[in-house]
Amino acid sequence: MKNLQVDALVVGGGIAGMQSALDLADQGFHVALVEKEASIGGKMISLSKVFPTLDCCSCITTPKMSAVAHHENITLLTYCEVVALEQNGASYRAQINKKPRYVNEESCTGCRLCEYACPLDLPSAFDMGLGAQRVIRVPFSTAVPQKAVLDIDNCILCGKCENVCPVADCIDFTQTAVTFEIHADAIVLATGFELTPTDAKAEYGGGKLRNVVDALTVERFLAPTGPYGHVLRPSDGKEPESIAYVQCAGSRDISLGVAYCSRICCMYAIKQAMLLSGALPLADITIYYMDIRTFGKGYEQFYQNARAMGIEFVRGKVARIHEDAAQNPVVRVEQIDDGSVVEREHDMVVLSVGMLPSYNPGLIYNVPVAADDGFVAQSAANISPCLTYQPGIFVAGTAAGPMDIVDSIVMAGAAAAETAAYLEERRAVGMAGNGRSPQTTSVKEVSYA
């Protein structure tokens, strides 16, 4: 890889990172988009539908992924991570580590013949371990770029993929990691979020009880590209007749170090409950909650529609979950309204896990995090929420805190606007200093002494 010089470096290829990159590129700025996974799309590409409109997630995300890949002002760098960053005058020099795919990206056509020939199956990370994937594969059906990646740790070096590949020397078992540099005048942090671990609350049995799953697993059940094509409980493949949601299973809990509300959990639980009602018309669906927080436009009506559909809402505190002899989860709950404690059996329980920051605090970017939640600290949250305490570094989407898809896209646009203003100001200062006329910086290869 050659070193690159760009106007802006966007870190993270989820919906916020893609939107920021596109907005900047459409204004004529040259952008490098770095994504640590083998495909862009982030968490959104794995979801089924969005709330409250119930539009198809893939139908929204895939066109943006394609637009990023084909935009002349965007250099897309997948399977790459920023491992070091230093200021170079008023600009930044980022050291990038490109992980080996063991496949030549430039020559791979995405034909997937290698995938079909591979004799080994592994649990699919994209399908939360429920489906299967080959040792060498395109990450998922709508991945961008459509380039194969090989899991060398599980490869038996049988050579079958190499034998069927129509491109000579495309598969390279000797490939190693490559380090290069990106010089950028501004950086947008769109590092996204991670989910609260399913087993964070041991009393709920997540990770031990097979029919206690997290909400992202249910998204894969409901998605058209999911592992089964139907909603089936993991233990025995049975269609569940009774499904329960446990709210605040990873948020609003000081004992977990997550005292804040993750904002999206109530709404995604209601959305999934409505979709499950359509997929399993005879199933009983219950949501155990302490408070329902419907904070956005049309969200309260969405909640009322779910109640009208027959979804049961039980206001109570779930103490623990255990299972009976048939592996049916049994929920012990204290009902808040009357103080009674009851145990109710369900075929499957879904934990509404929360959002944790994915950003690595300060070790690379020297950007501090907020003391109360660990997300990127905003220097003027109520005025310019995309500003950080580091000049030239901006934040977008859930890197700044819990928010839904709509707010992530809006904030990504704001981050692009702030970044563009910063770049134009720098350019104006530069012109005033040297008397030259404005010109757009181009992507170019550079070398550093």
Secondary structure as the mmCIF struct_conf table of DSSP 4:
data_model
#
loop_
_struct_conf.conf_type_id
_struct_conf.id
_struct_conf.beg_label_comp_id
_struct_conf.beg_label_asym_id
_struct_conf.beg_label_seq_id
_struct_conf.end_label_comp_id
_struct_conf.end_label_asym_id
_struct_conf.end_label_seq_id
STRN STRN1 LEU A 4 VAL A 11
BEND BEND1 GLY A 14 GLY A 14
HELX_RH_AL_P HELX_RH_AL_P1 ILE A 15 ASP A 26
TURN_TY1_P TURN_TY1_P1 GLN A 27 GLY A 28
STRN STRN2 VAL A 31 GLU A 35
BEND BEND2 LYS A 36 ILE A 40
TURN_TY1_P TURN_TY1_P2 GLY A 42 LYS A 43
HELX_RH_3T_P HELX_RH_3T_P1 MET A 44 SER A 46
BEND BEND3 SER A 48 SER A 48
STRN STRN3 LYS A 49 LYS A 49
TURN_TY1_P TURN_TY1_P3 PHE A 51 THR A 53
STRN STRN4 CYS A 56 CYS A 56
HELX_RH_AL_P HELX_RH_AL_P2 CYS A 57 HIS A 70
TURN_TY1_P TURN_TY1_P4 GLU A 72 ASN A 73
STRN STRN5 ILE A 74 THR A 78
BEND BEND4 TYR A 79 TYR A 79
STRN STRN6 CYS A 80 ASN A 88
TURN_TY1_P TURN_TY1_P5 GLY A 89 ALA A 90
STRN STRN7 SER A 91 LYS A 98
BEND BEND5 TYR A 102 TYR A 102
STRN STRN8 VAL A 103 VAL A 103
TURN_TY1_P TURN_TY1_P6 GLU A 105 SER A 107
HELX_RH_AL_P HELX_RH_AL_P3 LEU A 113 ALA A 117
STRN STRN9 ASP A 121 PRO A 123
TURN_TY1_P TURN_TY1_P7 ALA A 125 GLY A 129
BEND BEND6 LEU A 130 GLY A 131
STRN STRN10 ALA A 132 ARG A 134
BEND BEND7 VAL A 135 VAL A 135
STRN STRN11 ILE A 136 ARG A 137
BEND BEND8 PRO A 139 PHE A 140
TURN_TY1_P TURN_TY1_P8 SER A 141 THR A 142
BEND BEND9 VAL A 144 PRO A 145
STRN STRN12 VAL A 149 LEU A 150
HELX_RH_3T_P HELX_RH_3T_P2 ILE A 152 ASN A 154
HELX_RH_AL_P HELX_RH_AL_P4 LYS A 160 VAL A 164
BEND BEND10 PRO A 166 VAL A 167
TURN_TY1_P TURN_TY1_P9 ALA A 168 ASP A 169
STRN STRN13 ILE A 171 ILE A 171
TURN_TY1_P TURN_TY1_P10 PHE A 173 THR A 174
STRN STRN14 VAL A 178 LEU A 189
STRN STRN15 PHE A 193 LEU A 195
HELX_LH_PP_P HELX_LH_PP_P1 THR A 196 PRO A 197
TURN_TY1_P TURN_TY1_P11 THR A 198 ASP A 199
BEND BEND11 ALA A 200 LYS A 201
HELX_RH_3T_P HELX_RH_3T_P3 ALA A 202 TYR A 204
TURN_TY1_P TURN_TY1_P12 GLY A 205 LYS A 208
BEND BEND12 LEU A 209 LEU A 209
TURN_TY1_P TURN_TY1_P13 ARG A 210 ASN A 211
STRN STRN16 VAL A 212 ASP A 214
HELX_RH_AL_P HELX_RH_AL_P5 ALA A 215 LEU A 222
BEND BEND13 ALA A 223 ALA A 223
TURN_TY1_P TURN_TY1_P14 PRO A 224 THR A 225
BEND BEND14 GLY A 226 HIS A 230
TURN_TY1_P TURN_TY1_P15 PRO A 234 ASP A 236
HELX_LH_PP_P HELX_LH_PP_P2 LYS A 238 PRO A 240
BEND BEND15 GLU A 241 GLU A 241
STRN STRN17 SER A 242 VAL A 246
BEND BEND16 GLN A 247 ARG A 252
STRN STRN18 ASP A 253 ASP A 253
HELX_RH_3T_P HELX_RH_3T_P4 ILE A 254 LEU A 256
TURN_TY1_P TURN_TY1_P16 GLY A 257 GLY A 257
STRN STRN19 VAL A 258 VAL A 258
BEND BEND17 TYR A 260 TYR A 260
BEND BEND18 ARG A 263 ILE A 264
HELX_RH_AL_P HELX_RH_AL_P6 CYS A 265 ALA A 279
BEND BEND19 LEU A 280 LEU A 280
TURN_TY1_P TURN_TY1_P17 PRO A 281 LEU A 282
STRN STRN20 ASP A 284 TYR A 289
BEND BEND20 MET A 290 MET A 290
BEND BEND21 GLY A 296 GLY A 296
TURN_TY1_P TURN_TY1_P18 LYS A 297 GLY A 298
HELX_RH_AL_P HELX_RH_AL_P7 TYR A 299 ALA A 308
TURN_TY1_P TURN_TY1_P19 MET A 309 GLY A 310
STRN STRN21 GLU A 312 GLU A 323
TURN_TY1_P TURN_TY1_P20 ALA A 325 ALA A 326
STRN STRN22 PRO A 329 GLN A 335
TURN_TY1_P TURN_TY1_P21 ILE A 336 ASP A 338
STRN STRN23 VAL A 341 GLU A 345
BEND BEND22 ASP A 347 ASP A 347
STRN STRN24 MET A 348 LEU A 351
STRN STRN25 MET A 355 PRO A 357
BEND BEND23 TYR A 359 TYR A 359
TURN_TY1_P TURN_TY1_P22 PRO A 361 LEU A 363
BEND BEND24 ILE A 364 TYR A 365
STRN STRN26 VAL A 369 VAL A 369
TURN_TY1_P TURN_TY1_P23 ALA A 371 ASP A 373
BEND BEND25 PHE A 375 PHE A 375
STRN STRN27 VAL A 376 VAL A 376
HELX_LH_PP_P HELX_LH_PP_P3 ALA A 377 ALA A 377
TURN_TY1_P TURN_TY1_P24 SER A 379 SER A 379
STRN STRN28 ALA A 380 ALA A 380
TURN_TY1_P TURN_TY1_P25 ALA A 381 ILE A 383
STRN STRN29 SER A 384 SER A 384
TURN_TY1_P TURN_TY1_P26 PRO A 385 CYS A 386
STRN STRN30 LEU A 387 LEU A 387
BEND BEND26 TYR A 389 GLN A 390
TURN_TY1_P TURN_TY1_P27 PRO A 391 GLY A 392
STRN STRN31 ILE A 393 VAL A 395
HELX_RH_3T_P HELX_RH_3T_P5 GLY A 397 ALA A 399
BEND BEND27 ALA A 400 GLY A 401
HELX_RH_AL_P HELX_RH_AL_P8 ILE A 405 ASN A 434
HELX_LH_PP_P HELX_LH_PP_P4 ARG A 436 PRO A 438
STRN STRN32 LYS A 444 GLU A 445
#
